């Protein structure tokens, strides 16, 4: 049987219609925010509904007559209001499915909605009452809708390739490859879309954050230790709006501002789409291994780092970020620059016993000041997330005050004075 030609006129019209209805302000979309704009439409994860119904994911799929490991859409009729209600169910498990694939799956189900696939009763259930050819046709249309919906041709440049499109639009590898091949074979698509959207609101392009799938290179020595980190949540701070990886669920402090107003968030696609994009990324240094050793050039003098050495051979900077076991209040600071100067160690009766310069190797390497805290500190940690003590990077003044850093980032690049 000859393969049916893709009806691009129908697909383009459906995507254009979705843009008019949703009126997105930026790309990549926050899919959850866009779905909120659709009347009588909802989205829930397999995991959320399974918890409510007290069943496992496989039982949930059976209950709704679906065999999809990714997502499916269902139409329900509300007899009270006489309206049809639509719900997208999706698998929110980034440990098994890449974020890009989850986003594409959600957009695929939106395609079924905007293409009118659910307007007929025979298309309500997966393959239910459908011929295989017709089912494949609907799936192909929804796939093409999702690709065009998520990967707007206007923002593809001549310098882009499949890999850059994948990262730029936050989509799956396969979706990016298909879009790249299509734009290369039919460059007029970009011109057509510019003409189609010329009268619509301006859509801006934003750079996406994606730490949900990122595995830090510090805090562990073996592959098995690193694998376990994938299952641990993020530390999200309600005070400074930061987020950090954690190696333990026994954390009490924000590593950036030391606030106790923190929460642990699971690594989910919903978190990635919503909260992750709003969080502030503070200054950080690339560290690796356990303990967390600088992996690039010395930030103080710019010299090459010897990973076998704990101190920079040129300027003496301590190259490991770890918990000092010392409270911030025990340090004297320069009043004009706010730099750490020395640690005051008190005697047993509260009298000053000694003052130790912050550059002291004994202080930084913890030779004389032992602490039971061995929490792995990241390259942006000013404080230990477990005990709240200051870190060695912070006392060496490698970071500005977090409020100043955030305020400076909000200022325009070119001031009028």
C-alpha positions as CSV (number, residue, x, y, z in Angstrom):
1,X,0.0,0.0,0.0
2,X,1.3,3.4,-1.0
3,X,2.2,5.7,2.0
4,X,-0.3,8.6,2.4
5,X,1.2,12.0,1.8
6,X,1.4,14.2,4.9
7,X,-1.2,16.9,4.9
8,X,1.0,19.9,5.8
9,X,-1.7,22.4,5.1
10,X,-3.9,20.8,7.8
11,X,-1.0,20.6,10.2
12,X,0.2,24.2,9.6
13,X,-3.3,25.4,10.1
14,X,-3.7,23.6,13.4
15,X,-0.3,24.9,14.8
16,X,-1.2,28.4,13.6
17,X,-4.6,28.1,15.3
18,X,-2.9,26.9,18.6
19,X,-0.6,30.0,18.5
20,X,-3.5,32.3,18.0
21,X,-5.4,30.7,20.9
22,X,-2.5,30.4,23.3
23,X,-0.7,33.7,22.2
24,X,2.7,32.5,23.6
25,X,5.1,35.3,24.6
26,X,8.3,33.2,24.5
27,X,9.8,30.0,23.1
28,X,10.6,27.4,24.3
29,X,7.1,27.2,25.9
30,X,6.3,26.6,29.5
31,X,3.9,23.8,28.4
32,X,2.0,23.9,31.7
33,X,1.4,27.6,31.5
34,X,0.2,27.3,27.9
35,X,-2.2,24.5,28.8
36,X,-3.8,26.6,31.5
37,X,-5.0,28.9,28.8
38,X,-7.1,26.2,27.1
39,X,-10.7,26.1,28.5
40,X,-11.9,22.8,29.9
41,X,-8.4,21.3,29.6
42,X,-6.2,19.7,32.2
43,X,-2.9,17.9,32.5
44,X,-1.8,15.4,35.1
45,X,1.1,13.0,35.4
46,X,0.8,9.2,35.7
47,X,2.5,9.5,39.1
48,X,0.0,12.1,40.4
49,X,-3.1,10.2,39.4
50,X,-1.7,6.9,40.5
51,X,-1.2,8.3,44.0
52,X,-4.7,9.7,44.1
53,X,-6.3,6.4,43.0
54,X,-3.9,4.3,45.1
55,X,-2.8,2.2,42.1
56,X,0.5,1.7,40.2
57,X,1.2,3.2,36.8
58,X,0.5,0.1,34.9
59,X,-2.9,-0.3,36.5
60,X,-3.6,3.4,35.7
61,X,-2.8,2.8,32.0
62,X,-5.1,-0.2,32.0
63,X,-7.9,1.7,33.6
64,X,-7.8,4.3,30.8
65,X,-7.3,1.7,28.1
66,X,-3.8,3.0,27.2
67,X,-0.6,1.1,26.5
68,X,1.6,4.2,26.2
69,X,4.6,4.6,28.4
70,X,4.8,8.3,27.4
71,X,1.4,10.0,27.4
72,X,-2.2,9.8,26.2
73,X,-5.2,12.2,26.1
74,X,-8.8,11.5,27.1
75,X,-12.1,13.3,26.5
76,X,-14.8,13.2,29.2
77,X,-18.3,14.6,29.0
78,X,-19.6,16.6,32.0
79,X,-23.3,15.9,32.1
80,X,-23.8,18.7,34.6
81,X,-22.5,21.5,32.3
82,X,-22.9,19.6,29.0
83,X,-19.3,20.4,28.1
84,X,-16.5,18.1,27.0
85,X,-13.4,18.0,29.2
86,X,-10.0,17.0,28.1
87,X,-7.0,15.7,30.1
88,X,-3.5,14.9,29.0
89,X,-1.9,12.1,31.1
90,X,1.9,11.9,30.9
91,X,4.7,9.9,32.4
92,X,6.7,12.3,34.5
93,X,9.8,10.2,35.1
94,X,13.0,11.9,33.8
95,X,15.0,9.1,35.3
96,X,13.6,6.9,32.6
97,X,12.5,9.4,29.9
98,X,14.6,12.4,28.7
99,X,13.0,15.8,29.4
100,X,12.8,16.5,25.7
101,X,10.9,13.3,25.0
102,X,8.4,14.1,27.8
103,X,7.8,17.6,26.4
104,X,7.4,16.2,22.9
105,X,4.9,13.6,24.2
106,X,2.8,16.3,25.8
107,X,2.9,18.4,22.6
108,X,1.9,15.3,20.7
109,X,-1.3,14.9,22.7
110,X,-2.0,18.6,22.3
111,X,-1.7,17.9,18.6
112,X,-4.6,15.3,18.8
113,X,-6.7,18.1,20.4
114,X,-5.9,20.9,18.0
115,X,-6.2,18.6,14.9
116,X,-9.7,17.6,16.0
117,X,-8.8,13.9,16.4
118,X,-11.0,13.7,19.5
119,X,-14.1,15.1,17.9
120,X,-15.2,11.7,16.7
121,X,-16.1,8.9,19.1
122,X,-14.2,6.3,17.3
123,X,-10.9,8.1,18.0
124,X,-11.4,8.3,21.7
125,X,-9.4,5.3,22.7
126,X,-6.0,4.1,21.6
127,X,-6.6,2.0,18.4
128,X,-10.1,1.3,19.7
129,X,-12.2,0.7,16.6
130,X,-9.5,2.1,14.3
131,X,-7.8,0.5,11.4
132,X,-4.0,0.3,11.8
133,X,-3.5,2.6,8.8
134,X,-5.9,5.3,10.2
135,X,-4.3,5.1,13.6
136,X,-0.8,5.5,12.1
137,X,-2.1,8.5,10.1
138,X,-3.4,10.2,13.3
139,X,-0.1,9.5,15.1
140,X,1.9,10.9,12.2
141,X,-0.2,14.1,12.2
142,X,0.2,14.5,15.9
143,X,4.0,14.0,15.7
144,X,4.3,16.6,12.9
145,X,2.2,19.0,14.9
146,X,4.4,18.5,18.0
147,X,7.5,19.1,16.0
148,X,6.3,22.3,14.4
149,X,4.6,23.5,17.6
150,X,7.7,23.2,19.7
151,X,10.4,23.9,17.1
152,X,9.3,27.2,15.6
153,X,11.2,27.6,12.2
154,X,11.6,31.3,12.8
155,X,14.2,30.7,15.4
156,X,16.3,28.2,13.5
157,X,19.4,29.9,12.1
158,X,21.9,28.8,9.4
159,X,24.4,28.0,12.1
160,X,22.0,25.5,13.8
161,X,22.4,21.8,13.5
162,X,20.4,18.9,15.0
163,X,22.3,19.0,18.3
164,X,21.9,22.8,18.8
165,X,18.2,22.5,17.9
166,X,17.7,19.8,20.6
167,X,19.2,22.1,23.2
168,X,17.8,25.3,22.0
169,X,14.2,24.1,21.9
170,X,14.4,21.6,24.7
171,X,13.2,18.7,22.6
172,X,14.2,15.1,22.1
173,X,17.1,14.1,19.9
174,X,14.8,12.4,17.3
175,X,12.5,15.5,17.1
176,X,15.5,17.8,16.6
177,X,16.9,15.6,13.8
178,X,13.5,15.5,12.0
179,X,13.2,19.3,12.3
180,X,16.7,19.9,11.0
181,X,16.2,17.7,8.0
182,X,12.9,19.3,7.2
183,X,14.3,22.9,7.3
184,X,17.3,22.0,5.2
185,X,15.1,20.3,2.6
186,X,12.5,23.0,2.6
187,X,14.0,26.4,3.6
188,X,10.9,28.2,2.5
189,X,9.2,27.0,5.6
190,X,10.9,29.7,7.6
191,X,9.6,32.4,5.3
192,X,6.1,31.1,5.3
193,X,6.0,31.1,9.1
194,X,7.3,34.6,9.3
195,X,4.5,35.7,7.0
196,X,1.9,33.6,8.9
197,X,2.8,35.1,12.3
198,X,3.5,38.7,11.1
199,X,0.3,40.1,12.6
200,X,0.6,38.2,15.8
201,X,2.2,39.3,19.1
202,X,5.9,39.2,19.1
203,X,7.4,36.0,20.4
204,X,10.8,36.2,22.1
205,X,13.3,33.4,22.4
206,X,14.7,32.5,25.8
207,X,17.5,30.3,26.8
208,X,16.3,27.3,28.8
209,X,17.8,26.0,32.0
210,X,18.1,22.2,32.3
211,X,19.8,20.9,35.5
212,X,17.1,18.2,36.0
213,X,19.0,15.8,33.7
214,X,22.5,17.0,34.7
215,X,24.7,14.9,36.9
216,X,27.2,16.9,38.9
217,X,30.9,15.8,38.6
218,X,31.6,16.3,42.3
219,X,30.6,14.6,45.6
220,X,31.4,11.0,44.6
221,X,34.2,8.8,43.7
222,X,32.6,5.8,42.0
223,X,30.0,5.4,39.2
224,X,27.7,3.7,41.7
225,X,27.8,6.7,44.1
226,X,27.1,9.1,41.2
227,X,24.2,6.9,40.0
228,X,22.5,7.3,43.4
229,X,22.6,11.1,43.1
230,X,20.2,10.9,40.2
231,X,17.5,9.8,42.6
232,X,18.0,12.6,45.2
233,X,16.0,15.8,45.1
234,X,17.1,19.4,44.5
235,X,17.4,22.0,47.4
236,X,15.3,25.0,46.4
237,X,15.6,28.1,48.6
238,X,12.6,30.3,49.1
239,X,14.8,33.1,50.4
240,X,17.4,33.7,47.7
241,X,15.7,31.7,44.9
242,X,18.6,29.4,44.3
243,X,18.7,25.6,43.8
244,X,21.4,23.1,44.4
245,X,22.1,19.5,44.1
246,X,22.1,17.5,47.3
247,X,23.8,14.3,48.3
248,X,21.6,13.7,51.3
249,X,18.0,14.4,52.3
250,X,19.3,15.4,55.7
251,X,19.9,19.0,54.7
252,X,18.8,22.1,56.7
253,X,20.4,25.1,55.1
254,X,20.6,26.8,51.7
255,X,24.2,26.5,50.4
256,X,24.0,30.0,48.9
257,X,22.4,32.1,51.7
258,X,22.3,29.8,54.7
259,X,18.5,30.3,55.1
260,X,16.5,27.5,56.6
261,X,13.6,28.4,54.4
262,X,14.3,25.6,51.9
263,X,12.4,22.7,50.4
264,X,13.4,19.5,48.6
265,X,12.0,19.2,45.1
266,X,12.0,15.9,43.1
267,X,13.5,16.0,39.6
268,X,10.4,16.0,37.4
269,X,9.5,17.4,34.0
270,X,6.9,19.7,35.7
271,X,9.6,21.1,38.0
272,X,11.8,21.6,34.9
273,X,9.0,23.4,32.9
274,X,7.9,25.7,35.8
275,X,10.1,26.4,38.8
276,X,13.5,25.5,37.4
277,X,13.2,28.3,34.7
278,X,12.5,30.9,37.4
279,X,15.4,30.1,39.7
280,X,18.5,32.3,39.9
281,X,21.9,30.8,38.9
282,X,24.6,32.1,41.2
283,X,28.3,32.3,40.5
284,X,29.9,28.9,40.6
285,X,33.2,27.2,39.9
286,X,33.6,23.8,38.3
287,X,34.6,21.3,40.8
288,X,35.1,17.5,40.6
289,X,35.6,14.4,42.8
290,X,35.3,13.9,46.5
291,X,36.3,16.2,48.1
292,X,35.2,19.0,45.7
293,X,38.4,20.0,43.9
294,X,38.6,22.9,41.4
295,X,38.9,21.4,38.0
296,X,39.8,24.5,36.0
297,X,42.4,27.2,36.3
298,X,43.0,29.0,39.6
299,X,40.3,31.8,39.9
300,X,42.7,33.9,41.9
301,X,45.8,34.0,39.7
302,X,44.7,32.1,36.6
303,X,47.5,29.5,36.8
304,X,47.0,25.9,35.8
305,X,45.8,23.6,38.5
306,X,47.6,20.5,39.7
307,X,44.7,18.2,40.7
308,X,47.1,16.3,43.0
309,X,47.7,19.5,45.1
310,X,45.3,21.0,47.6
311,X,46.8,24.5,47.2
312,X,47.7,26.6,44.2
313,X,51.4,26.5,43.7
314,X,51.5,30.1,42.6
315,X,49.2,32.1,44.9
316,X,48.4,29.5,47.7
317,X,44.6,29.4,47.2
318,X,43.0,26.4,48.8
319,X,41.5,24.5,45.8
320,X,38.9,22.4,47.6
321,X,35.5,23.7,48.6
322,X,34.4,22.0,51.8
323,X,32.8,22.7,55.1
324,X,35.0,24.6,57.6
325,X,33.0,23.6,60.6
326,X,33.0,27.3,61.6
327,X,30.1,29.7,62.1
328,X,30.2,32.9,59.9
329,X,30.0,35.0,63.1
330,X,33.3,33.7,64.3
331,X,35.1,35.5,61.5
332,X,36.2,39.2,61.4
333,X,35.4,41.0,58.1
334,X,36.9,44.0,56.3
335,X,34.3,46.7,56.8
336,X,34.8,48.3,53.3
337,X,35.3,45.2,51.2
338,X,33.5,42.6,53.4
339,X,36.3,40.2,52.9
340,X,37.0,37.6,55.5
341,X,40.1,38.4,57.6
342,X,40.6,36.0,60.4
343,X,38.9,33.5,62.6
344,X,38.6,34.1,66.3
345,X,39.0,31.0,68.4
346,X,37.6,31.4,71.9
347,X,39.0,29.7,75.0
348,X,36.9,27.6,77.3
349,X,35.8,30.7,79.4
350,X,34.8,32.9,76.5
351,X,38.1,34.8,76.3
352,X,39.9,35.3,73.0
353,X,42.3,32.4,72.6
354,X,43.7,33.0,69.1
355,X,43.2,34.7,65.8
356,X,43.9,32.6,62.7
357,X,44.3,34.2,59.3
358,X,41.9,32.9,56.7
359,X,44.8,32.0,54.4
360,X,46.1,29.6,57.1
361,X,46.7,26.2,55.7
362,X,45.8,24.7,59.1
363,X,42.3,26.4,58.9
364,X,41.6,25.6,55.3
365,X,42.8,22.0,55.2
366,X,41.2,21.5,58.7
367,X,44.4,20.1,60.1
368,X,43.8,21.6,63.6
369,X,40.1,22.3,63.4
370,X,38.5,18.9,62.9
371,X,34.8,18.7,62.0
372,X,32.5,15.7,61.8
373,X,30.7,17.3,58.8
374,X,31.8,15.7,55.5
375,X,29.0,17.0,53.3
376,X,30.0,17.5,49.7
377,X,30.0,21.2,48.8
378,X,29.3,22.4,45.3
379,X,31.3,24.9,43.3
380,X,28.8,27.6,44.3
381,X,28.3,26.7,48.0
382,X,29.0,29.5,50.4
383,X,27.6,27.5,53.3
384,X,27.4,23.8,54.2
385,X,23.9,22.6,53.5
386,X,24.1,20.1,56.3
387,X,25.4,22.2,59.3
388,X,25.3,25.8,58.0
389,X,29.0,26.5,58.5
390,X,30.9,28.7,55.9
391,X,32.8,26.9,53.2
392,X,36.5,27.3,52.3
393,X,35.7,29.0,49.0
394,X,33.6,31.6,50.8
395,X,36.1,32.5,53.5
396,X,38.7,33.0,50.7
397,X,36.4,35.7,49.3
398,X,35.8,33.9,46.0
399,X,32.1,34.9,46.2
400,X,30.4,38.3,46.6
401,X,27.5,38.6,49.0
402,X,24.6,36.8,47.4
403,X,22.3,39.8,47.7
404,X,24.8,42.0,45.8
405,X,25.3,39.3,43.1
406,X,21.6,39.1,42.5
407,X,21.1,42.8,42.5
408,X,24.0,43.4,40.1
409,X,22.6,40.8,37.7
410,X,19.3,42.6,37.5
411,X,21.0,45.9,36.6
412,X,21.1,46.9,32.8
413,X,24.4,46.1,31.1
414,X,25.0,49.7,30.1
415,X,24.1,52.3,32.7
416,X,23.4,55.9,31.6
417,X,26.1,57.3,33.9
